[in-house]
Amino acid sequence: MLPNTTAVDHAFSALAHPVRRAIIDRLMEGDLTVGEIAAPYDMKTPSISRHLKVLEHANLIQRTLEGRNHRCRLNLEGIRAISSWVARYEKFWTGQLDALERFVESHPQAMRHE
C-alpha cells in the first residue's frame, strides 16, 4: 500500500530545509526539548519553533508539554510513510540497474569506444 501522497509531499517539503533535516538527525538519538534543539544553532527559540511546526505539520515529529518545556520526538508513522515511498522507487531503480548490468556483461562490444 502506498502512503498518502499529500503526507509524502508535506514530509519532503519539510525535509527540504537543512536545519529541519539536522533536527530530524538529532531526534534520532532521542527526545529533546525545544531549547536543546535550538542550542547548536545561531537562532532564537521562535525561529526553531517555526521549523518544528513545519516538521509537526508534516507528521515527522510530535511535541509534548512537560511543565513549561516542550519535548520533541520523532513520529515513526511519518518516517515510515517516507520510507515506504522511497523503498518503492529503490526497488524499481535497483531492478533497472541490475538489468543494465546484465546487458553490459552480455554485450561487451556495446561498451567499446572507437
PDB file as gemmi writes it, atoms N, CA and C in Angstrom:
CRYST1    1.000    1.000    1.000  90.00  90.00  90.00 P 1                      
ATOM      1  N   MET A   1       0.838  -1.180   0.000  1.00  0.00           N  
ATOM      2  CA  MET A   1       0.000   0.000   0.000  1.00  0.00           C  
ATOM      3  C   MET A   1       0.881   1.241   0.000  1.00  0.00           C  
ATOM      4  N   LEU A   2       0.533   2.204  -0.820  1.00  0.00           N  
ATOM      5  CA  LEU A   2       1.300   3.437  -0.902  1.00  0.00           C  
ATOM      6  C   LEU A   2       0.841   4.427   0.154  1.00  0.00           C  
ATOM      7  N   PRO A   3       1.767   5.221   0.662  1.00  0.00           N  
ATOM      8  CA  PRO A   3       1.378   6.250   1.628  1.00  0.00           C  
ATOM      9  C   PRO A   3       0.574   7.350   0.945  1.00  0.00           C  
ATOM     10  N   ASN A   4      -0.151   8.084   1.728  1.00  0.00           N  
ATOM     11  CA  ASN A   4      -0.907   9.229   1.254  1.00  0.00           C  
ATOM     12  C   ASN A   4       0.064  10.204   0.591  1.00  0.00           C  
ATOM     13  N   THR A   5      -0.207  10.550  -0.680  1.00  0.00           N  
ATOM     14  CA  THR A   5       0.741  11.423  -1.396  1.00  0.00           C  
ATOM     15  C   THR A   5       0.835  12.808  -0.770  1.00  0.00           C  
ATOM     16  N   THR A   6      -0.254  13.295  -0.193  1.00  0.00           N  
ATOM     17  CA  THR A   6      -0.196  14.596   0.479  1.00  0.00           C  
ATOM     18  C   THR A   6       0.763  14.533   1.659  1.00  0.00           C  
ATOM     19  N   ALA A   7       0.710  13.444   2.416  1.00  0.00           N  
ATOM     20  CA  ALA A   7       1.617  13.277   3.554  1.00  0.00           C  
ATOM     21  C   ALA A   7       3.062  13.234   3.088  1.00  0.00           C  
ATOM     22  N   VAL A   8       3.323  12.526   2.006  1.00  0.00           N  
ATOM     23  CA  VAL A   8       4.688  12.439   1.468  1.00  0.00           C  
ATOM     24  C   VAL A   8       5.132  13.806   0.956  1.00  0.00           C  
ATOM     25  N   ASP A   9       4.233  14.529   0.295  1.00  0.00           N  
ATOM     26  CA  ASP A   9       4.568  15.884  -0.180  1.00  0.00           C  
ATOM     27  C   ASP A   9       4.962  16.788   0.982  1.00  0.00           C  
ATOM     28  N   HIS A  10       4.176  16.764   2.042  1.00  0.00           N  
ATOM     29  CA  HIS A  10       4.477  17.591   3.219  1.00  0.00           C  
ATOM     30  C   HIS A  10       5.819  17.177   3.839  1.00  0.00           C  
ATOM     31  N   ALA A  11       6.051  15.879   3.909  1.00  0.00           N  
ATOM     32  CA  ALA A  11       7.297  15.389   4.514  1.00  0.00           C  
ATOM     33  C   ALA A  11       8.509  15.845   3.710  1.00  0.00           C  
ATOM     34  N   PHE A  12       8.473  15.658   2.389  1.00  0.00           N  
ATOM     35  CA  PHE A  12       9.616  16.074   1.578  1.00  0.00           C  
ATOM     36  C   PHE A  12       9.788  17.584   1.578  1.00  0.00           C  
ATOM     37  N   SER A  13       8.699  18.306   1.595  1.00  0.00           N  
ATOM     38  CA  SER A  13       8.790  19.763   1.681  1.00  0.00           C  
ATOM     39  C   SER A  13       9.457  20.175   2.992  1.00  0.00           C  
ATOM     40  N   ALA A  14       9.058  19.528   4.082  1.00  0.00           N  
ATOM     41  CA  ALA A  14       9.655  19.833   5.386  1.00  0.00           C  
ATOM     42  C   ALA A  14      11.139  19.487   5.401  1.00  0.00           C  
ATOM     43  N   LEU A  15      11.502  18.387   4.775  1.00  0.00           N  
ATOM     44  CA  LEU A  15      12.896  17.934   4.790  1.00  0.00           C  
ATOM     45  C   LEU A  15      13.771  18.671   3.780  1.00  0.00           C  
ATOM     46  N   ALA A  16      13.183  19.570   3.004  1.00  0.00           N  
ATOM     47  CA  ALA A  16      13.966  20.325   2.020  1.00  0.00           C  
ATOM     48  C   ALA A  16      14.912  21.321   2.691  1.00  0.00           C  
ATOM     49  N   HIS A  17      14.640  21.673   3.927  1.00  0.00           N  
ATOM     50  CA  HIS A  17      15.478  22.661   4.623  1.00  0.00           C  
ATOM     51  C   HIS A  17      16.550  21.942   5.449  1.00  0.00           C  
ATOM     52  N   PRO A  18      17.821  22.350   5.339  1.00  0.00           N  
ATOM     53  CA  PRO A  18      18.902  21.657   6.046  1.00  0.00           C  
ATOM     54  C   PRO A  18      18.767  21.688   7.570  1.00  0.00           C  
ATOM     55  N   VAL A  19      18.223  22.750   8.130  1.00  0.00           N  
ATOM     56  CA  VAL A  19      18.050  22.799   9.592  1.00  0.00           C  
ATOM     57  C   VAL A  19      17.040  21.749  10.033  1.00  0.00           C  
ATOM     58  N   ARG A  20      15.962  21.594   9.272  1.00  0.00           N  
ATOM     59  CA  ARG A  20      14.954  20.600   9.648  1.00  0.00           C  
ATOM     60  C   ARG A  20      15.496  19.183   9.506  1.00  0.00           C  
ATOM     61  N   ARG A  21      16.319  18.943   8.482  1.00  0.00           N  
ATOM     62  CA  ARG A  21      16.949  17.619   8.361  1.00  0.00           C  
ATOM     63  C   ARG A  21      17.884  17.370   9.538  1.00  0.00           C  
ATOM     64  N   ALA A  22      18.613  18.397   9.948  1.00  0.00           N  
ATOM     65  CA  ALA A  22      19.521  18.253  11.094  1.00  0.00           C  
ATOM     66  C   ALA A  22      18.738  17.990  12.382  1.00  0.00           C  
ATOM     67  N   ILE A  23      17.585  18.626  12.526  1.00  0.00           N  
ATOM     68  CA  ILE A  23      16.747  18.384  13.706  1.00  0.00           C  
ATOM     69  C   ILE A  23      16.302  16.929  13.723  1.00  0.00           C  
ATOM     70  N   ILE A  24      15.873  16.418  12.583  1.00  0.00           N  
ATOM     71  CA  ILE A  24      15.465  15.004  12.498  1.00  0.00           C  
ATOM     72  C   ILE A  24      16.637  14.104  12.871  1.00  0.00           C  
ATOM     73  N   ASP A  25      17.822  14.412  12.354  1.00  0.00           N  
ATOM     74  CA  ASP A  25      19.012  13.617  12.689  1.00  0.00           C  
ATOM     75  C   ASP A  25      19.262  13.600  14.193  1.00  0.00           C  
ATOM     76  N   ARG A  26      19.133  14.756  14.822  1.00  0.00           N  
ATOM     77  CA  ARG A  26      19.373  14.830  16.271  1.00  0.00           C  
ATOM     78  C   ARG A  26      18.298  14.085  17.050  1.00  0.00           C  
ATOM     79  N   LEU A  27      17.067  14.147  16.584  1.00  0.00           N  
ATOM     80  CA  LEU A  27      15.989  13.446  17.286  1.00  0.00           C  
ATOM     81  C   LEU A  27      16.085  11.931  17.123  1.00  0.00           C  
ATOM     82  N   MET A  28      16.862  11.480  16.171  1.00  0.00           N  
ATOM     83  CA  MET A  28      17.089  10.034  16.041  1.00  0.00           C  
ATOM     84  C   MET A  28      17.845   9.500  17.254  1.00  0.00           C  
ATOM     85  N   GLU A  29      18.581  10.380  17.921  1.00  0.00           N  
ATOM     86  CA  GLU A  29      19.334   9.997  19.122  1.00  0.00           C  
ATOM     87  C   GLU A  29      18.440   9.942  20.360  1.00  0.00           C  
ATOM     88  N   GLY A  30      17.272  10.600  20.301  1.00  0.00           N  
ATOM     89  CA  GLY A  30      16.366  10.610  21.445  1.00  0.00           C  
ATOM     90  C   GLY A  30      15.600  11.921  21.522  1.00  0.00           C  
ATOM     91  N   ASP A  31      14.661  11.961  22.444  1.00  0.00           N  
ATOM     92  CA  ASP A  31      13.817  13.140  22.634  1.00  0.00           C  
ATOM     93  C   ASP A  31      14.653  14.324  23.112  1.00  0.00           C  
ATOM     94  N   LEU A  32      14.235  15.531  22.675  1.00  0.00           N  
ATOM     95  CA  LEU A  32      14.917  16.761  23.070  1.00  0.00           C  
ATOM     96  C   LEU A  32      13.888  17.845  23.344  1.00  0.00           C  
ATOM     97  N   THR A  33      14.247  18.773  24.215  1.00  0.00           N  
ATOM     98  CA  THR A  33      13.398  19.948  24.420  1.00  0.00           C  
ATOM     99  C   THR A  33      13.674  20.938  23.294  1.00  0.00           C  
ATOM    100  N   VAL A  34      12.783  21.912  23.146  1.00  0.00           N  
ATOM    101  CA  VAL A  34      12.982  22.945  22.127  1.00  0.00           C  
ATOM    102  C   VAL A  34      14.302  23.675  22.379  1.00  0.00           C  
ATOM    103  N   GLY A  35      14.609  23.973  23.628  1.00  0.00           N  
ATOM    104  CA  GLY A  35      15.869  24.640  23.962  1.00  0.00           C  
ATOM    105  C   GLY A  35      17.080  23.811  23.582  1.00  0.00           C  
ATOM    106  N   GLU A  36      17.003  22.501  23.802  1.00  0.00           N  
ATOM    107  CA  GLU A  36      18.115  21.611  23.423  1.00  0.00           C  
ATOM    108  C   GLU A  36      18.263  21.559  21.904  1.00  0.00           C  
ATOM    109  N   ILE A  37      17.154  21.587  21.203  1.00  0.00           N  
ATOM    110  CA  ILE A  37      17.213  21.581  19.739  1.00  0.00           C  
ATOM    111  C   ILE A  37      17.821  22.886  19.240  1.00  0.00           C  
ATOM    112  N   ALA A  38      17.455  23.995  19.855  1.00  0.00           N  
ATOM    113  CA  ALA A  38      17.935  25.307  19.419  1.00  0.00           C  
ATOM    114  C   ALA A  38      19.404  25.549  19.748  1.00  0.00           C  
ATOM    115  N   ALA A  39      19.940  24.888  20.768  1.00  0.00           N  
ATOM    116  CA  ALA A  39      21.278  25.183  21.285  1.00  0.00           C  
ATOM    117  C   ALA A  39      22.387  25.262  20.226  1.00  0.00           C  
ATOM    118  N   PRO A  40      22.512  24.319  19.300  1.00  0.00           N  
ATOM    119  CA  PRO A  40      23.642  24.392  18.367  1.00  0.00           C  
ATOM    120  C   PRO A  40      23.494  25.421  17.244  1.00  0.00           C  
ATOM    121  N   TYR A  41      22.344  26.053  17.161  1.00  0.00           N  
ATOM    122  CA  TYR A  41      22.085  26.986  16.067  1.00  0.00           C  
ATOM    123  C   TYR A  41      22.182  28.424  16.548  1.00  0.00           C  
ATOM    124  N   ASP A  42      22.529  29.300  15.636  1.00  0.00           N  
ATOM    125  CA  ASP A  42      22.556  30.726  15.925  1.00  0.00           C  
ATOM    126  C   ASP A  42      21.172  31.295  15.620  1.00  0.00           C  
ATOM    127  N   MET A  43      20.170  30.741  16.298  1.00  0.00           N  
ATOM    128  CA  MET A  43      18.775  31.141  16.094  1.00  0.00           C  
ATOM    129  C   MET A  43      18.096  31.291  17.438  1.00  0.00           C  
ATOM    130  N   LYS A  44      17.137  32.140  17.472  1.00  0.00           N  
ATOM    131  CA  LYS A  44      16.306  32.290  18.668  1.00  0.00           C  
ATOM    132  C   LYS A  44      15.287  31.155  18.695  1.00  0.00           C  
ATOM    133  N   THR A  45      14.764  30.877  19.872  1.00  0.00           N  
ATOM    134  CA  THR A  45      13.787  29.803  20.046  1.00  0.00           C  
ATOM    135  C   THR A  45      12.576  29.956  19.114  1.00  0.00           C  
ATOM    136  N   PRO A  46      12.040  31.172  18.890  1.00  0.00           N  
ATOM    137  CA  PRO A  46      10.902  31.279  17.966  1.00  0.00           C  
ATOM    138  C   PRO A  46      11.218  30.789  16.543  1.00  0.00           C  
ATOM    139  N   SER A  47      12.446  31.015  16.087  1.00  0.00           N  
ATOM    140  CA  SER A  47      12.828  30.529  14.752  1.00  0.00           C  
ATOM    141  C   SER A  47      12.851  29.013  14.718  1.00  0.00           C  
ATOM    142  N   ILE A  48      13.418  28.398  15.738  1.00  0.00           N  
ATOM    143  CA  ILE A  48      13.434  26.940  15.820  1.00  0.00           C  
ATOM    144  C   ILE A  48      12.004  26.420  15.929  1.00  0.00           C  
ATOM    145  N   SER A  49      11.178  27.116  16.696  1.00  0.00           N  
ATOM    146  CA  SER A  49       9.780  26.699  16.847  1.00  0.00           C  
ATOM    147  C   SER A  49       9.054  26.675  15.509  1.00  0.00           C  
ATOM    148  N   ARG A  50       9.364  27.632  14.627  1.00  0.00           N  
ATOM    149  CA  ARG A  50       8.744  27.624  13.298  1.00  0.00           C  
ATOM    150  C   ARG A  50       9.165  26.385  12.515  1.00  0.00           C  
ATOM    151  N   HIS A  51      10.442  26.017  12.607  1.00  0.00           N  
ATOM    152  CA  HIS A  51      10.910  24.788  11.948  1.00  0.00           C  
ATOM    153  C   HIS A  51      10.200  23.570  12.540  1.00  0.00           C  
ATOM    154  N   LEU A  52      10.045  23.555  13.845  1.00  0.00           N  
ATOM    155  CA  LEU A  52       9.382  22.428  14.495  1.00  0.00           C  
ATOM    156  C   LEU A  52       7.915  22.324  14.076  1.00  0.00           C  
ATOM    157  N   LYS A  53       7.252  23.465  13.897  1.00  0.00           N  
ATOM    158  CA  LYS A  53       5.853  23.449  13.444  1.00  0.00           C  
ATOM    159  C   LYS A  53       5.739  22.843  12.048  1.00  0.00           C  
ATOM    160  N   VAL A  54       6.703  23.147  11.187  1.00  0.00           N  
ATOM    161  CA  VAL A  54       6.702  22.557   9.839  1.00  0.00           C  
ATOM    162  C   VAL A  54       6.871  21.044   9.944  1.00  0.00           C  
ATOM    163  N   LEU A  55       7.786  20.592  10.789  1.00  0.00           N  
ATOM    164  CA  LEU A  55       8.008  19.159  10.971  1.00  0.00           C  
ATOM    165  C   LEU A  55       6.786  18.486  11.588  1.00  0.00           C  
ATOM    166  N   GLU A  56       6.132  19.180  12.505  1.00  0.00           N  
ATOM    167  CA  GLU A  56       4.896  18.654  13.102  1.00  0.00           C  
ATOM    168  C   GLU A  56       3.798  18.535  12.055  1.00  0.00           C  
ATOM    169  N   HIS A  57       3.630  19.578  11.261  1.00  0.00           N  
ATOM    170  CA  HIS A  57       2.598  19.582  10.221  1.00  0.00           C  
ATOM    171  C   HIS A  57       2.829  18.437   9.227  1.00  0.00           C  
ATOM    172  N   ALA A  58       4.096  18.112   8.993  1.00  0.00           N  
ATOM    173  CA  ALA A  58       4.451  17.024   8.081  1.00  0.00           C  
ATOM    174  C   ALA A  58       4.366  15.661   8.763  1.00  0.00           C  
ATOM    175  N   ASN A  59       3.969  15.650  10.032  1.00  0.00           N  
ATOM    176  CA  ASN A  59       3.802  14.409  10.796  1.00  0.00           C  
ATOM    177  C   ASN A  59       5.128  13.684  11.035  1.00  0.00           C  
ATOM    178  N   LEU A  60       6.230  14.451  11.063  1.00  0.00           N  
ATOM    179  CA  LEU A  60       7.546  13.843  11.271  1.00  0.00           C  
ATOM    180  C   LEU A  60       7.989  13.887  12.727  1.00  0.00           C  
ATOM    181  N   ILE A  61       7.423  14.817  13.486  1.00  0.00           N  
ATOM    182  CA  ILE A  61       7.740  14.876  14.918  1.00  0.00           C  
ATOM    183  C   ILE A  61       6.457  15.064  15.708  1.00  0.00           C  
ATOM    184  N   GLN A  62       6.562  14.800  17.000  1.00  0.00           N  
ATOM    185  CA  GLN A  62       5.477  15.057  17.950  1.00  0.00           C  
ATOM    186  C   GLN A  62       6.047  15.884  19.083  1.00  0.00           C  
ATOM    187  N   ARG A  63       5.226  16.801  19.578  1.00  0.00           N  
ATOM    188  CA  ARG A  63       5.630  17.624  20.724  1.00  0.00           C  
ATOM    189  C   ARG A  63       4.711  17.311  21.884  1.00  0.00           C  
ATOM    190  N   THR A  64       5.307  17.213  23.055  1.00  0.00           N  
ATOM    191  CA  THR A  64       4.522  17.065  24.281  1.00  0.00           C  
ATOM    192  C   THR A  64       4.969  18.151  25.248  1.00  0.00           C  
ATOM    193  N   LEU A  65       4.060  18.527  26.110  1.00  0.00           N  
ATOM    194  CA  LEU A  65       4.350  19.567  27.090  1.00  0.00           C  
ATOM    195  C   LEU A  65       4.662  18.905  28.422  1.00  0.00           C  
ATOM    196  N   GLU A  66       5.837  19.201  28.953  1.00  0.00           N  
ATOM    197  CA  GLU A  66       6.260  18.715  30.271  1.00  0.00           C  
ATOM    198  C   GLU A  66       6.535  19.942  31.124  1.00  0.00           C  
ATOM    199  N   GLY A  67       5.564  20.305  31.941  1.00  0.00           N  
ATOM    200  CA  GLY A  67       5.696  21.547  32.704  1.00  0.00           C  
ATOM    201  C   GLY A  67       5.691  22.709  31.739  1.00  0.00           C  
ATOM    202  N   ARG A  68       6.782  23.468  31.729  1.00  0.00           N  
ATOM    203  CA  ARG A  68       6.909  24.597  30.804  1.00  0.00           C  
ATOM    204  C   ARG A  68       7.719  24.256  29.562  1.00  0.00           C  
ATOM    205  N   ASN A  69       8.241  23.048  29.515  1.00  0.00           N  
ATOM    206  CA  ASN A  69       9.103  22.643  28.394  1.00  0.00           C  
ATOM    207  C   ASN A  69       8.337  21.817  27.370  1.00  0.00           C  
ATOM    208  N   HIS A  70       8.601  22.118  26.109  1.00  0.00           N  
ATOM    209  CA  HIS A  70       8.082  21.304  25.018  1.00  0.00           C  
ATOM    210  C   HIS A  70       9.147  20.276  24.677  1.00  0.00           C  
ATOM    211  N   ARG A  71       8.786  19.010  24.717  1.00  0.00           N  
ATOM    212  CA  ARG A  71       9.703  17.920  24.389  1.00  0.00           C  
ATOM    213  C   ARG A  71       9.303  17.371  23.021  1.00  0.00           C  
ATOM    214  N   CYS A  72      10.297  17.187  22.162  1.00  0.00           N  
ATOM    215  CA  CYS A  72      10.051  16.713  20.796  1.00  0.00           C  
ATOM    216  C   CYS A  72      10.603  15.305  20.622  1.00  0.00           C  
ATOM    217  N   ARG A  73       9.886  14.548  19.815  1.00  0.00           N  
ATOM    218  CA  ARG A  73      10.340  13.188  19.479  1.00  0.00           C  
ATOM    219  C   ARG A  73       9.940  12.895  18.040  1.00  0.00           C  
ATOM    220  N   LEU A  74      10.632  11.953  17.437  1.00  0.00           N  
ATOM    221  CA  LEU A  74      10.287  11.541  16.089  1.00  0.00           C  
ATOM    222  C   LEU A  74       8.918  10.876  16.094  1.00  0.00           C  
ATOM    223  N   ASN A  75       8.183  11.082  15.032  1.00  0.00           N  
ATOM    224  CA  ASN A  75       6.924  10.377  14.835  1.00  0.00           C  
ATOM    225  C   ASN A  75       7.200   9.279  13.813  1.00  0.00           C  
ATOM    226  N   LEU A  76       7.290   8.061  14.287  1.00  0.00           N  
ATOM    227  CA  LEU A  76       7.681   6.960  13.412  1.00  0.00           C  
ATOM    228  C   LEU A  76       6.679   6.709  12.294  1.00  0.00           C  
ATOM    229  N   GLU A  77       5.421   7.032  12.525  1.00  0.00           N  
ATOM    230  CA  GLU A  77       4.415   6.864  11.473  1.00  0.00           C  
ATOM    231  C   GLU A  77       4.757   7.732  10.260  1.00  0.00           C  
ATOM    232  N   GLY A  78       5.128   8.960  10.501  1.00  0.00           N  
ATOM    233  CA  GLY A  78       5.508   9.861   9.411  1.00  0.00           C  
ATOM    234  C   GLY A  78       6.793   9.429   8.734  1.00  0.00           C  
ATOM    235  N   ILE A  79       7.740   8.955   9.509  1.00  0.00           N  
ATOM    236  CA  ILE A  79       9.010   8.476   8.954  1.00  0.00           C  
ATOM    237  C   ILE A  79       8.762   7.244   8.083  1.00  0.00           C  
ATOM    238  N   ARG A  80       7.883   6.351   8.540  1.00  0.00           N  
ATOM    239  CA  ARG A  80       7.556   5.145   7.760  1.00  0.00           C  
ATOM    240  C   ARG A  80       6.918   5.497   6.419  1.00  0.00           C  
ATOM    241  N   ALA A  81       6.106   6.543   6.381  1.00  0.00           N  
ATOM    242  CA  ALA A  81       5.472   6.956   5.117  1.00  0.00           C  
ATOM    243  C   ALA A  81       6.535   7.321   4.085  1.00  0.00           C  
ATOM    244  N   ILE A  82       7.553   8.054   4.519  1.00  0.00           N  
ATOM    245  CA  ILE A  82       8.645   8.420   3.611  1.00  0.00           C  
ATOM    246  C   ILE A  82       9.417   7.175   3.203  1.00  0.00           C  
ATOM    247  N   SER A  83       9.727   6.346   4.165  1.00  0.00           N  
ATOM    248  CA  SER A  83      10.491   5.131   3.909  1.00  0.00           C  
ATOM    249  C   SER A  83       9.776   4.234   2.901  1.00  0.00           C  
ATOM    250  N   SER A  84       8.478   4.099   3.039  1.00  0.00           N  
ATOM    251  CA  SER A  84       7.683   3.287   2.125  1.00  0.00           C  
ATOM    252  C   SER A  84       7.744   3.846   0.705  1.00  0.00           C  
ATOM    253  N   TRP A  85       7.633   5.157   0.592  1.00  0.00           N  
ATOM    254  CA  TRP A  85       7.678   5.797  -0.716  1.00  0.00           C  
ATOM    255  C   TRP A  85       9.044   5.593  -1.365  1.00  0.00           C  
ATOM    256  N   VAL A  86      10.101   5.824  -0.602  1.00  0.00           N  
ATOM    257  CA  VAL A  86      11.465   5.674  -1.118  1.00  0.00           C  
ATOM    258  C   VAL A  86      11.745   4.217  -1.489  1.00  0.00           C  
ATOM    259  N   ALA A  87      11.283   3.283  -0.676  1.00  0.00           N  
ATOM    260  CA  ALA A  87      11.529   1.858  -0.930  1.00  0.00           C  
ATOM    261  C   ALA A  87      10.936   1.421  -2.268  1.00  0.00           C  
ATOM    262  N   ARG A  88       9.786   1.964  -2.587  1.00  0.00           N  
ATOM    263  CA  ARG A  88       9.140   1.621  -3.861  1.00  0.00           C  
ATOM    264  C   ARG A  88      10.036   2.014  -5.032  1.00  0.00           C  
ATOM    265  N   TYR A  89      10.598   3.193  -4.985  1.00  0.00           N  
ATOM    266  CA  TYR A  89      11.453   3.655  -6.073  1.00  0.00           C  
ATOM    267  C   TYR A  89      12.825   3.000  -6.031  1.00  0.00           C  
ATOM    268  N   GLU A  90      13.294   2.689  -4.855  1.00  0.00           N  
ATOM    269  CA  GLU A  90      14.569   1.975  -4.736  1.00  0.00           C  
ATOM    270  C   GLU A  90      14.466   0.614  -5.416  1.00  0.00           C  
ATOM    271  N   LYS A  91      13.364  -0.080  -5.197  1.00  0.00           N  
ATOM    272  CA  LYS A  91      13.146  -1.387  -5.825  1.00  0.00           C  
ATOM    273  C   LYS A  91      13.140  -1.245  -7.342  1.00  0.00           C  
ATOM    274  N   PHE A  92      12.428  -0.236  -7.842  1.00  0.00           N  
ATOM    275  CA  PHE A  92      12.368  -0.002  -9.285  1.00  0.00           C  
ATOM    276  C   PHE A  92      13.761   0.250  -9.854  1.00  0.00           C  
ATOM    277  N   TRP A  93      14.507   1.198  -9.261  1.00  0.00           N  
ATOM    278  CA  TRP A  93      15.801   1.562  -9.817  1.00  0.00           C  
ATOM    279  C   TRP A  93      16.838   0.461  -9.646  1.00  0.00           C  
ATOM    280  N   THR A  94      16.747  -0.300  -8.576  1.00  0.00           N  
ATOM    281  CA  THR A  94      17.656  -1.439  -8.418  1.00  0.00           C  
ATOM    282  C   THR A  94      17.423  -2.434  -9.543  1.00  0.00           C  
ATOM    283  N   GLY A  95      16.155  -2.690  -9.868  1.00  0.00           N  
ATOM    284  CA  GLY A  95      15.835  -3.592 -10.981  1.00  0.00           C  
ATOM    285  C   GLY A  95      16.355  -3.062 -12.304  1.00  0.00           C  
ATOM    286  N   GLN A  96      16.209  -1.758 -12.535  1.00  0.00           N  
ATOM    287  CA  GLN A  96      16.685  -1.161 -13.779  1.00  0.00           C  
ATOM    288  C   GLN A  96      18.205  -1.252 -13.892  1.00  0.00           C  
ATOM    289  N   LEU A  97      18.894  -0.953 -12.807  1.00  0.00           N  
ATOM    290  CA  LEU A  97      20.361  -1.005 -12.831  1.00  0.00           C  
ATOM    291  C   LEU A  97      20.868  -2.435 -12.954  1.00  0.00           C  
ATOM    292  N   ASP A  98      20.187  -3.394 -12.325  1.00  0.00           N  
ATOM    293  CA  ASP A  98      20.565  -4.807 -12.468  1.00  0.00           C  
ATOM    294  C   ASP A  98      20.403  -5.259 -13.922  1.00  0.00           C  
ATOM    295  N   ALA A  99      19.321  -4.826 -14.570  1.00  0.00           N  
ATOM    296  CA  ALA A  99      19.097  -5.178 -15.980  1.00  0.00           C  
ATOM    297  C   ALA A  99      20.184  -4.561 -16.854  1.00  0.00           C  
ATOM    298  N   LEU A 100      20.559  -3.323 -16.583  1.00  0.00           N  
ATOM    299  CA  LEU A 100      21.628  -2.673 -17.342  1.00  0.00           C  
ATOM    300  C   LEU A 100      22.945  -3.419 -17.159  1.00  0.00           C  
ATOM    301  N   GLU A 101      23.236  -3.809 -15.925  1.00  0.00           N  
ATOM    302  CA  GLU A 101      24.471  -4.556 -15.659  1.00  0.00           C  
ATOM    303  C   GLU A 101      24.485  -5.875 -16.434  1.00  0.00           C  
ATOM    304  N   ARG A 102      23.364  -6.595 -16.439  1.00  0.00           N  
ATOM    305  CA  ARG A 102      23.284  -7.860 -17.193  1.00  0.00           C  
ATOM    306  C   ARG A 102      23.497  -7.610 -18.685  1.00  0.00           C  
ATOM    307  N   PHE A 103      22.919  -6.527 -19.198  1.00  0.00           N  
ATOM    308  CA  PHE A 103      23.086  -6.204 -20.611  1.00  0.00           C  
ATOM    309  C   PHE A 103      24.545  -5.921 -20.933  1.00  0.00           C  
ATOM    310  N   VAL A 104      25.185  -5.092 -20.134  1.00  0.00           N  
ATOM    311  CA  VAL A 104      26.584  -4.723 -20.379  1.00  0.00           C  
ATOM    312  C   VAL A 104      27.478  -5.958 -20.307  1.00  0.00           C  
ATOM    313  N   GLU A 105      27.233  -6.823 -19.343  1.00  0.00           N  
ATOM    314  CA  GLU A 105      28.054  -8.031 -19.206  1.00  0.00           C  
ATOM    315  C   GLU A 105      27.857  -8.992 -20.373  1.00  0.00           C  
ATOM    316  N   SER A 106      26.648  -9.030 -20.932  1.00  0.00           N  
ATOM    317  CA  SER A 106      26.377  -9.962 -22.034  1.00  0.00           C  
ATOM    318  C   SER A 106      26.665  -9.347 -23.411  1.00  0.00           C  
ATOM    319  N   HIS A 107      26.920  -8.050 -23.470  1.00  0.00           N  
ATOM    320  CA  HIS A 107      27.222  -7.361 -24.727  1.00  0.00           C  
ATOM    321  C   HIS A 107      28.444  -6.447 -24.551  1.00  0.00           C  
ATOM    322  N   PRO A 108      29.618  -7.044 -24.310  1.00  0.00           N  
ATOM    323  CA  PRO A 108      30.797  -6.196 -24.070  1.00  0.00           C  
ATOM    324  C   PRO A 108      31.142  -5.307 -25.263  1.00  0.00           C  
ATOM    325  N   GLN A 109      30.779  -5.740 -26.463  1.00  0.00           N  
ATOM    326  CA  GLN A 109      31.069  -4.925 -27.654  1.00  0.00           C  
ATOM    327  C   GLN A 109      30.277  -3.617 -27.634  1.00  0.00           C  
ATOM    328  N   ALA A 110      29.185  -3.577 -26.955  1.00  0.00           N  
ATOM    329  CA  ALA A 110      28.368  -2.360 -26.895  1.00  0.00           C  
ATOM    330  C   ALA A 110      29.068  -1.255 -26.112  1.00  0.00           C  
ATOM    331  N   MET A 111      30.022  -1.611 -25.293  1.00  0.00           N  
ATOM    332  CA  MET A 111      30.699  -0.637 -24.439  1.00  0.00           C  
ATOM    333  C   MET A 111      32.002  -0.122 -25.035  1.00  0.00           C  
ATOM    334  N   ARG A 112      32.398  -0.645 -26.215  1.00  0.00           N  
ATOM    335  CA  ARG A 112      33.629  -0.193 -26.848  1.00  0.00           C  
ATOM    336  C   ARG A 112      33.474   1.203 -27.400  1.00  0.00           C  
ATOM    337  N   HIS A 113      34.484   2.025 -27.183  1.00  0.00           N  
ATOM    338  CA  HIS A 113      34.517   3.380 -27.756  1.00  0.00           C  
ATOM    339  C   HIS A 113      35.558   3.387 -28.850  1.00  0.00           C  
ATOM    340  N   GLU A 114      35.130   3.560 -30.063  1.00  0.00           N  
ATOM    341  CA  GLU A 114      36.086   3.563 -31.171  1.00  0.00           C  
ATOM    342  C   GLU A 114      36.185   4.912 -31.806  1.00  0.00           C  
TER     343      GLU A 114                                                      
END                                                                             
